[in-house]
Amino acid sequence: MRLALLADLHANREATEACVSKLRKLGFDRMVILGDIVGYGADPEWTVDTAQRMVADGAIAVHGNHDEAIWSPRGDDAPMHSHAQAAVAWTRDRLSASQVTFLSQLPVSVDDDDRLYVHANAWAPKQWGYVANELAAAKSMAATAMRVTFCGHVHEPALYHSQSTGGARHFSPTPGIAVPLIGSRRWLALPGSVGQPRDGHAAACCALYDTARHALTLLRVAYDHHAAARKITQAGLPQALAQRLIEGC
């Protein structure tokens, strides 16, 4: 089975459409959405509707912290910076009751054969800690029995594998090149963000995982990030959110 992996769509229609188009050309059997369907971007209604259709067609989806902030009574007190909070409030006013219900019903994590899908991490999924270094990757891998963990939240593509010492080693795969996730190790993969990359590159991120070959391919997909940024500005959202799409950071 070939899994298409999308993380951190963040209400970015242009980036999501570009990634889905690329993945369809390459071919996949099932979609996996690793959370944060909304937040930051100007097209939350579209991204929620799209995620709903994907789930209805058999996709697996988990929720992220921005999704939770929409429906949780604690949403206004979520530990987010002011621009993120402004986007949450703006988004909440635009989603229908059924769209909010959809987000609220997404699980925080899913076990699938030898794989864990989670937005943030495995050790405390709803505390939203970042897997941004080898120490955090080792902690997350130690917290699950799954051989491969797929997560988002960091907005940068990365790959970690376990070491015999109990630690983890970071690896930066070349986009478009399949990496075999060999069975003698455990792995943690971050596809990167579809809707708001933060590694200095504006191109959207997504990935393909071949479960038969145990091979992961990270992908970068060019899209009209200037159009997505203009929508943010026109919506009256913080200008810094538009600038992040242009700068990729």
C-alpha positions as CSV (number, residue, x, y, z in Angstrom):
1,M,0.0,0.0,0.0
2,R,1.2,3.5,-0.8
3,L,0.2,6.1,1.8
4,A,0.0,9.8,0.9
5,L,1.0,11.9,4.0
6,L,-0.2,15.5,4.5
7,A,0.5,17.5,7.7
8,D,-0.3,21.0,8.7
9,L,-2.5,22.1,5.9
10,H,-3.3,25.3,7.8
11,A,-6.2,26.5,5.6
12,N,-3.9,26.9,2.6
13,R,-6.0,25.9,-0.4
14,E,-3.3,26.5,-3.0
15,A,-0.7,24.4,-1.3
16,T,-3.1,21.6,-0.5
17,E,-4.3,21.4,-4.1
18,A,-0.8,21.4,-5.4
19,C,0.3,18.6,-3.0
20,V,-2.8,16.4,-3.7
21,S,-2.3,16.9,-7.5
22,K,1.4,15.8,-7.2
23,L,0.5,12.8,-5.0
24,R,-2.3,11.7,-7.4
25,K,0.2,11.8,-10.3
26,L,2.6,9.6,-8.3
27,G,-0.2,7.3,-7.2
28,F,-1.4,6.3,-3.7
29,D,-3.9,4.0,-2.1
30,R,-4.8,5.9,1.1
31,M,-4.4,9.4,2.4
32,V,-3.2,10.2,5.9
33,I,-3.8,13.7,7.4
34,L,-1.5,14.5,10.4
35,G,-3.5,17.3,11.9
36,D,-3.8,21.1,11.8
37,I,-6.3,21.3,8.9
38,V,-7.0,24.9,9.9
39,G,-5.2,27.9,11.4
40,Y,-3.1,30.7,9.9
41,G,-4.5,30.5,6.3
42,A,-7.5,32.1,4.6
43,D,-9.4,29.0,3.3
44,P,-10.5,27.1,6.4
45,E,-13.9,26.2,5.0
46,W,-12.4,24.7,1.9
47,T,-9.7,22.7,3.8
48,V,-12.2,21.3,6.3
49,D,-14.6,20.3,3.5
50,T,-11.7,18.7,1.6
51,A,-10.6,16.7,4.7
52,Q,-14.1,15.6,5.2
53,R,-14.3,14.3,1.7
54,M,-11.0,12.5,2.1
55,V,-12.1,10.8,5.3
56,A,-15.4,9.8,3.7
57,D,-13.3,8.2,0.9
58,G,-11.2,6.2,3.4
59,A,-8.5,8.6,4.6
60,I,-7.1,8.5,8.1
61,A,-7.0,11.9,9.9
62,V,-6.0,13.1,13.4
63,H,-6.5,16.5,14.9
64,G,-3.8,19.1,15.8
65,N,-3.6,21.9,18.3
66,H,-5.1,24.5,15.9
67,D,-8.0,22.2,15.1
68,E,-8.6,21.6,18.8
69,A,-8.5,25.4,19.5
70,I,-11.5,25.8,17.3
71,W,-13.8,23.4,19.2
72,S,-12.3,23.1,22.7
73,P,-13.6,25.3,25.6
74,R,-10.0,25.9,26.3
75,G,-9.3,27.2,22.8
76,D,-9.0,30.8,23.7
77,D,-6.5,29.9,26.4
78,A,-4.4,27.7,24.2
79,P,-0.6,28.4,24.4
80,M,-0.3,30.1,21.0
81,H,1.3,33.3,19.9
82,S,-0.9,36.3,19.2
83,H,-1.0,35.8,15.4
84,A,-2.1,32.2,15.8
85,Q,-4.8,33.2,18.3
86,A,-6.1,35.8,15.9
87,A,-6.3,33.2,13.2
88,V,-8.2,30.8,15.5
89,A,-10.8,33.5,16.4
90,W,-11.2,34.4,12.7
91,T,-11.5,30.8,11.6
92,R,-14.0,29.9,14.4
93,D,-16.4,32.6,13.0
94,R,-16.3,31.1,9.6
95,L,-16.8,27.4,10.1
96,S,-20.2,25.8,10.2
97,A,-21.4,23.8,13.2
98,S,-21.0,20.6,11.1
99,Q,-17.4,21.5,10.2
100,V,-16.5,22.2,13.9
101,T,-18.1,18.9,14.8
102,F,-16.0,17.1,12.2
103,L,-12.8,18.6,13.7
104,S,-13.9,17.7,17.2
105,Q,-14.4,14.1,16.3
106,L,-11.0,13.5,14.9
107,P,-8.8,11.3,17.2
108,V,-5.5,12.6,18.6
109,S,-3.7,9.6,17.3
110,V,-4.2,6.4,15.3
111,D,-2.3,3.1,15.3
112,D,-2.3,1.5,11.9
113,D,-0.4,-1.9,11.6
114,D,3.2,-1.0,12.6
115,R,2.6,2.8,12.3
116,L,1.5,5.6,14.6
117,Y,-0.1,8.7,13.2
118,V,-0.1,11.7,15.6
119,H,0.2,15.4,15.2
120,A,2.8,16.3,17.8
121,N,4.4,13.4,19.6
122,A,3.8,9.9,21.2
123,W,4.8,10.7,24.8
124,A,2.0,13.3,25.5
125,P,0.0,13.8,22.3
126,K,-2.4,16.4,23.7
127,Q,0.3,18.5,25.3
128,W,1.6,19.4,21.9
129,G,5.4,19.1,22.5
130,Y,7.5,19.4,19.4
131,V,9.8,16.7,18.0
132,A,12.4,19.2,16.9
133,N,15.6,17.4,17.9
134,E,17.1,14.0,18.5
135,L,16.3,14.0,22.2
136,A,12.6,14.6,21.6
137,A,12.6,12.0,18.7
138,A,14.1,9.3,21.0
139,K,11.5,10.2,23.7
140,S,8.7,9.9,21.2
141,M,9.9,6.6,19.8
142,A,10.3,5.2,23.3
143,A,6.7,6.0,24.1
144,T,5.1,3.8,21.4
145,A,5.3,0.2,20.4
146,M,4.9,1.2,16.7
147,R,7.9,0.7,14.5
148,V,7.3,3.9,12.5
149,T,5.8,7.2,13.8
150,F,4.5,9.9,11.4
151,C,3.9,13.3,12.9
152,G,3.7,17.0,12.0
153,H,3.6,20.1,14.2
154,V,7.2,21.1,13.5
155,H,6.6,22.4,10.0
156,E,10.0,21.1,8.8
157,P,10.6,17.8,7.0
158,A,12.9,15.4,8.9
159,L,13.6,11.8,9.6
160,Y,15.0,10.1,12.7
161,H,16.0,6.6,13.4
162,S,16.7,4.8,16.7
163,Q,20.1,3.8,17.9
164,S,21.2,0.9,20.0
165,T,22.1,3.3,22.8
166,G,18.4,4.3,23.1
167,G,19.0,7.6,21.4
168,A,18.0,8.9,18.0
169,R,19.9,10.0,14.9
170,H,18.6,12.8,12.7
171,F,18.7,12.4,8.9
172,S,17.7,14.9,6.2
173,P,16.5,13.0,3.1
174,T,16.8,14.4,-0.4
175,P,13.3,15.3,-1.7
176,G,12.1,12.9,-4.3
177,I,14.5,10.1,-3.3
178,A,13.0,7.0,-1.6
179,V,14.6,6.1,1.7
180,P,14.3,2.5,3.0
181,L,13.2,2.5,6.6
182,I,15.1,-0.7,7.5
183,G,13.4,-3.1,9.9
184,S,16.2,-3.3,12.4
185,R,15.6,0.3,13.4
186,R,12.6,2.3,14.6
187,W,11.8,5.5,12.8
188,L,10.1,8.8,13.2
189,A,9.2,10.8,10.1
190,L,8.0,14.4,9.7
191,P,6.7,15.1,6.2
192,G,6.9,18.8,6.8
193,S,4.1,21.3,6.4
194,V,1.7,21.6,3.4
195,G,0.4,25.0,4.3
196,Q,3.2,26.8,6.1
197,P,6.7,25.4,5.7
198,R,9.3,26.8,8.1
199,D,12.6,25.6,6.7
200,G,13.4,28.6,4.5
201,H,11.7,27.2,1.4
202,A,8.3,28.3,0.2
203,A,7.5,25.0,-1.6
204,A,4.8,22.9,0.2
205,C,5.8,19.6,1.8
206,C,4.2,16.2,1.7
207,A,5.4,12.5,1.5
208,L,4.7,9.0,0.2
209,Y,5.3,5.9,2.2
210,D,5.3,2.5,0.5
211,T,4.3,-0.1,3.2
212,A,5.4,-3.1,1.2
213,R,8.9,-1.7,0.5
214,H,9.1,0.2,3.8
215,A,10.3,3.2,1.8
216,L,9.6,6.9,2.5
217,T,9.8,9.7,-0.1
218,L,9.6,13.3,1.0
219,L,8.4,15.7,-1.6
220,R,8.5,19.4,-2.2
221,V,5.8,20.9,-4.3
222,A,5.9,24.4,-5.8
223,Y,2.7,26.4,-5.6
224,D,1.4,29.9,-5.9
225,H,2.3,31.0,-2.4
226,H,2.0,34.6,-3.4
227,A,-1.7,34.0,-4.1
228,A,-2.2,32.3,-0.8
229,A,-0.4,35.2,1.0
230,R,-2.6,37.8,-0.8
231,K,-5.7,36.0,0.5
232,I,-4.4,36.2,4.1
233,T,-3.8,39.9,3.7
234,Q,-7.3,40.5,2.1
235,A,-8.9,38.6,4.9
236,G,-7.5,41.0,7.4
237,L,-5.4,38.3,9.1
238,P,-2.0,39.3,10.6
239,Q,0.4,40.4,7.8
240,A,3.1,38.3,9.4
241,L,1.2,35.1,8.4
242,A,1.3,36.2,4.8
243,Q,5.0,37.0,5.0
244,R,5.8,33.5,6.4
245,L,4.4,31.9,3.2
246,I,6.6,34.1,1.0
247,E,9.7,33.5,3.1
248,G,9.0,29.9,4.0
249,C,9.8,30.5,7.6
